[in-house]
């Protein structure tokens, strides 16, 4: 919730600015509002790259969410956030990586 729904002191915009169904269609078909984010992420194919799973529990390197946040080669479109820098911090990405590595539990 703190990563997806909040802006931060570095000036990064909240992910739910674009990835929400509140008053709009969520970008990329991905709604990151806390009540539906888990179902939208875990074991679900990306709409922009259907061969990629958004969050593959136990495997952060193969999780498309991590690839998009890190700007890995092979992603479709741009690194997230779409608006450009500032991007998530290394610490924020590490939190997401650890959550995925430990099984991406619903919490």
C-alpha positions as CSV (number, residue, x, y, z in Angstrom):
1,X,0.0,0.0,0.0
2,X,2.8,2.5,0.9
3,X,4.6,1.9,-2.4
4,X,1.6,1.8,-4.8
5,X,-0.8,4.3,-3.2
6,X,1.6,7.1,-2.0
7,X,3.8,9.6,-3.6
8,X,7.2,10.0,-1.8
9,X,9.6,12.7,-0.7
10,X,11.7,12.3,-3.9
11,X,8.7,13.5,-5.9
12,X,7.7,10.1,-7.3
13,X,4.0,10.0,-8.1
14,X,1.7,7.4,-6.6
15,X,1.2,4.3,-8.9
16,X,-2.5,4.6,-8.4
17,X,-2.5,7.9,-10.2
18,X,-2.6,5.8,-13.4
19,X,-3.3,2.3,-12.1
20,X,-6.7,2.8,-10.6
21,X,-10.3,2.2,-11.6
22,X,-11.4,5.2,-9.6
23,X,-12.8,7.6,-12.2
24,X,-11.0,6.0,-15.1
25,X,-9.9,2.8,-16.8
26,X,-6.6,1.6,-15.2
27,X,-3.5,1.9,-17.3
28,X,-2.5,-1.4,-18.8
29,X,-5.5,-3.0,-17.3
30,X,-3.7,-3.0,-13.9
31,X,-5.6,-1.6,-10.9
32,X,-3.3,-1.2,-7.9
33,X,-5.9,0.0,-5.4
34,X,-5.3,-2.0,-2.2
35,X,-8.6,-3.9,-2.3
36,X,-7.9,-5.5,-5.7
37,X,-4.2,-5.2,-6.2
38,X,-3.4,-8.8,-5.1
39,X,-5.8,-10.3,-7.6
40,X,-4.5,-7.9,-10.3
41,X,-0.8,-8.9,-9.8
42,X,-0.2,-12.4,-8.6
43,X,-0.1,-15.2,-11.2
44,X,-1.8,-13.0,-13.8
45,X,-0.4,-12.3,-17.3
46,X,0.4,-8.8,-18.2
47,X,-2.0,-7.2,-20.7
48,X,0.9,-5.5,-22.6
49,X,3.0,-8.7,-22.7
50,X,0.8,-11.7,-22.3
51,X,3.7,-14.1,-22.1
52,X,4.9,-12.4,-18.9
53,X,3.4,-13.0,-15.4
54,X,3.0,-9.8,-13.4
55,X,4.1,-11.4,-10.1
56,X,5.4,-15.0,-10.1
57,X,5.5,-16.0,-6.4
58,X,9.0,-17.1,-5.4
59,X,10.7,-15.6,-8.5
60,X,11.2,-11.8,-8.5
61,X,13.5,-11.9,-11.5
62,X,10.8,-13.5,-13.7
63,X,8.1,-11.2,-12.3
64,X,7.1,-8.6,-14.9
65,X,6.3,-6.1,-12.3
66,X,9.9,-6.0,-11.1
67,X,11.1,-5.9,-14.7
68,X,8.9,-2.9,-15.5
69,X,10.0,-1.1,-12.3
70,X,13.7,-1.8,-12.9
71,X,13.5,-1.0,-16.7
72,X,14.8,-4.4,-17.7
73,X,15.5,-5.1,-21.3
74,X,12.6,-6.9,-23.1
75,X,9.8,-5.0,-21.4
76,X,7.0,-3.6,-23.6
77,X,6.8,0.2,-23.4
78,X,8.7,2.2,-20.9
79,X,10.0,1.7,-17.4
80,X,7.4,2.6,-14.7
81,X,6.4,5.1,-13.7
82,X,5.5,6.1,-17.2
83,X,6.0,9.8,-16.2
84,X,9.7,9.0,-15.8
85,X,12.1,9.8,-13.0
86,X,12.1,9.7,-10.1
87,X,11.6,6.0,-10.1
88,X,11.0,3.7,-7.2
89,X,14.1,3.7,-4.9
90,X,16.3,0.6,-4.6
91,X,14.8,0.1,-1.2
92,X,11.2,0.1,-2.5
93,X,12.1,-2.3,-5.2
94,X,13.9,-4.5,-2.7
95,X,10.7,-4.7,-0.5
96,X,8.7,-5.8,-3.5
97,X,11.4,-8.3,-4.5
98,X,11.5,-9.8,-1.0
99,X,7.7,-10.0,-0.9
100,X,7.8,-11.9,-4.2
101,X,10.7,-14.1,-3.2
102,X,9.0,-15.2,0.0
103,X,5.9,-16.3,-1.9
104,X,3.9,-13.1,-2.6
105,X,1.5,-13.8,0.3
106,X,-1.7,-11.8,0.6
107,X,-0.8,-9.2,3.3
